[in-house]
Amino acid sequence: MTPRPILDPGALGKVRAQKTSDALSRAKNQPEDKREAAVARAKTWMERGAWVADARHRDHFGSTRQIRRFGRTQAEALAALNEEVARRNRAGGTTLDAARSVDDLVTWWLEEMLPLKDVREQSRQKDAQIAAFLTKRIGGLRLYEVTAPRAQHLLDTLAREGLLDRPKKVRNLAGQIWHDAQMRRAVPENPWRETKTPRRKVVRTKDRALGDADLIAVRRQVAEWISPSDAEKKRRGGPKPGKHLLAAIDTMVVTGLRIGEVLALRKRDVQVRDDGFAELDVTGTIVPDGSSQKRQEQPKTESSEARVPAAPHVAAQLVALGEGKADDDLLFQSRNGRAVSPNQIATQLRRALEGTEWAGKVSPHAFRASIGTWVAAKLGDDKAREFLRHTSVETTRKHYLRRDAPLVDPAISQAIAEGLLLSEEAEAWAEAANRVVRAPDPEGMGGFHELMGSDRANPADMGTGWGDDLATF
């Protein structure tokens, strides 16, 4: 018996197509010990289609399997077989090559690689958004056309357009996508590794942190906007604005929670103590879900999960929001019972501050940065890191803490005063300086003379020159 040839990975053997009715006729002619099973199989085929197409296929792990697909016609059965083979080959990555488009590469990555990443849903959605942006910009390019100079040109263009941190995000994600493709021999190299993120000047969160006076003034402005005068109500019309805005701001200021974590609080996450304080269980955040929002059952990071105390005035506001709601209901809900979007709070805040000195300068995240800066000033950077639930204190310092001038530890100045300036070396230096005077050169050459032990060593006797200088030394 001639052995069947070994197929290459992803290759297809001889394709056969036959009517399922013919398969039933042949099954009836099988030996008696095989006839019953063959007839049952043929009848099952007839239920699935009038034609059947099959072939051997060797997958990318070396296993050879029979693939069988059905259709109403021979062409339909063959097309279904080819589609299944293409699907299995895509899973192995071999159908990608340098002649395919960036759009094809990104689609493959989103379908095959992104689901394998061990990240939270919030990060997964952000990756998908950046991937969609990448295809919008260069989706029509062939992979061999994406060279390092062209990739750098894209990043530079995004920076010139003022898209803030978009160049960095595009470079990071594109580097991951091309790396995964390179590991599957779809592209020969990763051009994004040779690029650099353009330098940019961005107003970071820490630059928007508010001082005590500004924080109080902003809150008062928001309170006035939420409760306008009768004349203002008549001018505005419509429902009461900013229903949740003040409660969200107060919660962020007192607890340092992110806006998504505040909006994800449920009634059962708020436990009021006998002293009036509340303990908030931070166990989730609000993330986009298509055209709406949903509660992600984990906060942004693992270190963000915590039980956070809240002052009595915040506890009272949260309890009021929970009246009439079930334990699993969100405290912050829209009129139709849906989750409130962080963008909705940002929009309300922007409207509340229109026409003021803070217009366009204060975002919901500024309240988290403000209280983080306050904690750092009172208790130190490490306490601020703990309060903001960061993994690294460097993250806290870089992005959250605002300082009007660099802070020097007073202990350093004290050590210098008690050590260096009163050391024997410093005293000897000062004594030598007092013996240096400006005097005419006895040879007529001009210059300085050290008159050690001389009667002229008294600077006061020299008139002008170092006498005045040393008097103020």
Summary of the structure (lengths in Angstrom):
residues: 473
radius of gyration: 37.1
end to end distance: 108.3
largest distance: 136.2
contacts: 1318
relative contact order: 0.06
helix: 53%
strand: 12%
